Every structure is written in C-alpha cells, then in structure tokens.
C-alpha cells in the first residue's frame, strides 16, 4: 500500500468492473429508497477496509466492558459524526476544501511514509527482527528528502526553513534509533536507554527515579511446576497473585515497566501481592509456551490475577498497556 502511494503501481478496481458498476449505478433513479440503499451498499464495500478497524475497536471496547448502552452510544456517535460531514458537503460546504493540484502528490508521499511506519511498528512483534534499524533507515531517508543535509540559499522561503528544521530533527532521531539498534533496544520513542549509559549508569540511577524510590520486582517463573509452587505458597499464606507475561520485544511491556510498575501508588497497592512474571521473549521456547497454553494467553502484555484462594479472576484478565491510574482502579476490584 505504501509503494502505491509513491507511484510504483496503482491499486484500483479492474477497468471492466468499474465500467460495469458505472453503468449499473447510472440506471438507478434518484429519490428511490431502494436506489439509495444500493448506493450505500456499494459505498460500504469501497470504504469497508478503512472503517472496519475503527468499528472493530469500538465494538471490542463495548464487549470488554459488557455494556450494551456504551456500545449503542459509540455506534450512534460514529454514525452521526460521519453523517454530518456528508450532509455538510452535500449542502455546499465543499467550497471550504482546498482545490486539487500538485500539492496532493506530497500528501500521497506523507501517507506513504506513514504506512511504512505502520508496517515497521507491526514488524516489532517479531522478536528476532532488529526493528530499530528499520526505523533508522526510514527516518534518515525522510530527513534527506526534507533537506536536512542541504544548504539554504539566501532568500529561501520560511516553509523551506521549516522543512529543513524538521528534517534535522528527524535525522537526529534516526541516528539515535541507529545507536539504539546497536544496543538491542526496540522502543522507537526511547531508542537510547539512559539508565544504562553515561552518568545515570555510573550513579546507579534511572532517569526520573531517586535511589530511595522503589520499583516492583517480579519473581520470574520458567516452568509450570515452579508456577504451581508459587501459587500453592501464596494460597497457604492467603495472598493474592498477579501473573505477568512479558517479552523484551513487547513495547507495551516496557512502557508498563517504566511507568506503571515504577509508580509509587501502584507499588504500595501491590505490596501484599505475590508478583510473578513469565518471560515469553522467545516464542519457540516450549516451556514458557506451555505456561501460555495453560491459561490460553496468546501474547504479551497479559496480566492474570488470582485471589487468596488461588482461583483466577477471569473477568480481571487484561491484555495491553494500562497506565498507573487505570491499573490501580483495576487492581482494587480484587
């Protein structure tokens, strides 16, 4: 899809099908309810690939919350929001839109770069792929296109200065991503881990944390027998358990390690919990895969909660990133 934005090829309906659809729609009589329905159905086929991800996301939220009212409100809001735009265009608001011209080619290039970024982000789920190298290539090439390495002659427009300034910023980001890839980091938002370099490392500190600040320390489990032993001990002592599925290539796992599990309110709230963690960085590890299959976990980040009787609270199982406030509200339900 990205390559099509750069003009390598065009993705479109075959010409024969286009002409047939145009002929059929041209025979529809305006004003008839059936005609409007058919036009809407054809439009839905065209835009379905764009709308479906958003639709699935909002429906998934309503299903997760088990709230039909929330689902109805979200669907109504989406329909109303889309409809108002179309009605406005139909009544002549289209004059506010810019006219077609060469600038649209640049818009296509921007979307092409964004699609490449999405592709690299998705490839981040592959643990063996040095994803920061791909980010570095993309950012450095974009910076060159923006003129980061070009000298500006006198009389250059302000837009050209803005483009060069943005290019320099992207170039620096790309170089940081390249250095981060050499140290096996994977987070493009934080390509360089300052906690392992320079003054922070020599002082034994992490950025934003003092020496006396605590951080949640998980007990790593690498086998089902070891997990059962910890669960049995916690049940005997009447303590709840949190089982966390973590991977080095999981960006949301790293975010939670730095933000949520380093938050003092979260640390205090979980002080009575037995904190267990399974490292599923290697997807080919049969031992950790057995722990995933035991509870039907498909991937990290996943958090399972067990009560003081050793029973999992299935309704509290969560996947994905949770910030400190959301996590605290979630844990307090146990």
N, C-alpha and C positions, 0 to 999 in steps of 0.2 A: 504493500500500500504506500509506503514511503517512497519507493522508487518511482511509482506512478506520479507522485507529486512533483518529482524532479524531471518528469517528461520522458522517462525511459520507455514507458508504454502507457497506454490508456486502458483503464478498466471501465467497460461500459456494456450495456445490453447489446447483443448482436443486432446489426442493422435490419435484418429481416424481421426480427421480433419487434424492434422499435417501430417500423412502418406498420406492422400489423396492429400494434397497440394504438398507434395514432389514428389508424383507420377506424378501429372499433370505437374509440372514445369520441371521434368526430361525429359518429352517428347518434350519440346519446343526446336526448332532448333536454335542454336546460329547464330547471324548475321541477323536474320529476323526482320524487323521493327515491325511487329505485336507481335513477341515474346518479344521484348524489352518493348513494350507498356504494355503487360500483366504483365511482371515482375515489371514494375514501378507501375502499379495499385495495385498489391498485396503488394508491399512495402509501398505504401501510406496508405493502410488500417492498416498496422502494426504501422507505425510511426505517424499516424494522430493525436493520442491523445497527442503526445509530441509537434508536430508542430503547431497544431490548436491554442493554446493560444497565441503564438507569432504572428501568422498570423492574428488573430482577432485584436490583439493590434495595429499592424502597419496599418491595414486597417481602424481601428477605428480612428487612428490619421489622416489619409488622408481624411476620410469622415468628421471629425470635422473641418479640415481646408478647406474643399471643394476644394481641389487641386488635380486634376487627374494626373498632372505631378509628384507631390510628391509621390502619390500612385504608379505610374509606376516605378519611380526611386527606391523606397523602395523594391518593389517586384523584380525588376531586380537585386538589390544588394543582396537580400536574396538568389535568385536562383543561382547567380554567386558564392556567398560565400559557399553555400552547395555543388555546383558542383565542385569547385576547390579542396575541401577536398577529395571528392570521386575520382576525377581524379588522385590526388597525390597518394592516396592509391593504385589505380589501376596500377600506374607506378612503384610501389615498395617502396614507402615511408613508408610502414608499418613496415619496419625494425627499424624505429625510435621509434615505440611504445614499451612499456615495455612488457615483456613476462608474460603470465598468471601464477598465483601462489597463495599461501596462502594470499598474501597482498590484493588480491581482496575481500576477506571476510571483511577486515577492511573498504574497500571502500564502500561495501554494508551497513555496520553499520553507516558510516558517512551519507550516503544518507537517511538511516532510521531515524536518528536524525533530519536531515533537513526537512524531510516530517512531522515529529511530530511538528517541529517548524511552518511549514506552516499551519498545522491543528489548532494549538493554535492561530496563527495570525488570521485565518478566524473566529474562535470562538469569537474573540474580538468584532465582530459585535453584539454579544448578550449582551445587557446591564445588564442583571441580573447575568451574569457569572463572578465570580472573576478571571479574566484571569491571573493576576499576580501570583496567587497561582499555576496555571498550569505551567507557565514559571519557577517558583521557583523549582517545582518538577523536571522538565526536566533538568535544569541547574545543580542542586545539584547531581542528579543521574549521569549525564555525567561527572561531576568533580570527583566523586568517581571512575568511570571507568578509568579516565585518571590518577588516582593515587594521587589525591590531599592530601589524608589522610594517605598515605603510606610513611614509611621511606625508604630512598635510601641507599643501602649498598655501601661500597667502591668499586670502580672500575666500577660503573654504567656508561653506555654509555651516550653520550651527548644527544641522542634522548630521553632517559628516563628522563633526567633533563628537557628537553624541554616539554615533556608530562606533567610532574608534575607541572612545572611553569604555563602551560596553564590551567591545572586542578585547581590550586589555584585561578587563575583569574576568571574562570567560577564559582567556589564555592562562591567567594565574590559577584559576580554578582547575583547568585542565592539567597544568603542571603539578598541582597538589594531588590530583587524582592519580597521576602517573607515579608520584612518590608513594602514595598510599598503597597502590597496587604492588609496589616492590616490598612492602611490609605486610602483605597479605590482608590488608583491610578491605572492606567491601561496602562501606556506607558512603555514598557519594555526598551526603550532606555533611559528613565529618570524615573526609578522606585521610586526615592526619590525626592520629590519636596522641594528644599532647601528654596524656598520662604516662606514656612510655618513652617520651623523648625530652631532652633538654632539662630545664630547671625543675619541671614537675617531677620527672623521674628521679632526679638526684635527691629531691626533698621527700620522695615517697608520697606525693600528693596527687590527687586527681583534680582537674580544673573544677572549681565550684565547691569543693569539699575541704573541710579542715581536718586535721589529724584526729580530733576528738569526735568527728561525726561517724556514726555507724552506718552500716550497709548490710542488707540481708545476705547472709551466707547460706547457700544451698548445700545440702548433702547429696552428692552425686550417687546415683544408683545405676548399675550397669547390667543387672540380671534380675529376672523375676524373683528368684529366691531371696535376693538381697532386698528387693522391694517388699516382699511379704514379711520379712523380718522386721523392717521398719514399721510397717502398718500394724503388725501384731504388738510391737512395743508401745506404739502410740495409743492403741486401743486399751492396753493394760493400764497405761498412765492417764487415760481419759483426756487425751489431747487431740484436737483436730489436725488434719494433714492437708497440705497443698502439694500437688504433684505437677511440676512444671516441665514441659517439653521444650527443649532449647536446641538451637543449632548456630554454629559460628557464621553461616551464610544468611541467617534469618535477620533481616534489618529490623523488623518489629521486636524481635527478641532483644537485640542490642539496645534499642530505644527504651524498652522497659527496664533493662538492667541499669541504664544510666539515669532515667527519670523516675520511674515508679518505684523500683526496689531500692533506690537511694533516697527516697523521700522519708523524712523523719516520722511523719504521721503514719505512713504505711509500715515502717519498721516497728513502731510501738504497737500498732494494731495486730501485727502478726507475731508478736513476742511469744505467744503461747502455742503457736502452730509448729508442727514438725514440717520443715521446708525441705522437700525432696525435688530432685531435678534429674531428668534423663537427657543425656546428650545424644541427639539424633543427627549430628552433623554428617555422619557417613550413612547414606541411605542404603548401603549394601551390607551394613552390619547386622547379621542375623539375630544377635542377642537383643539389641535395642529395638529392632523391628518386632521382636516377639512382645516387648512391652507395649509397643504401639498397637499391635493387633489385639492384645488382651482387652484393651478398653476401646478399641475402634477409633483410635486417633489417626487422622490422615496426614497431619503435618504440624510443624510449629508455626507460631507460638500457640500452645494449647495449655490450659490450666484446669486441672481437676481438683475438686475439693471433697474431702472425706470428713464426716462428722466424728464425734468422740466414740461412736460405736464401730467405726471402721467402714461405714457404708458410704458409697459415693453419692453426693448430692447431684444427680444428673441435671437438674434444672439450673444448676450454677456453673456447669461446664462452659468455658468460654474459649473462643479462638480469636486471635488477632490482638492488636495493641489496645491497652487500656491505660489512660493517664492516671495520676495519683488519686484525683477526686472520684473518678468513675470506679477505680479499683476499690477504694475504701467503701463506697456505697454498696459495691457488690459483695465484698467480704463480710460486711456487717449483717448480711442476710442469713449467715450460718448460725 
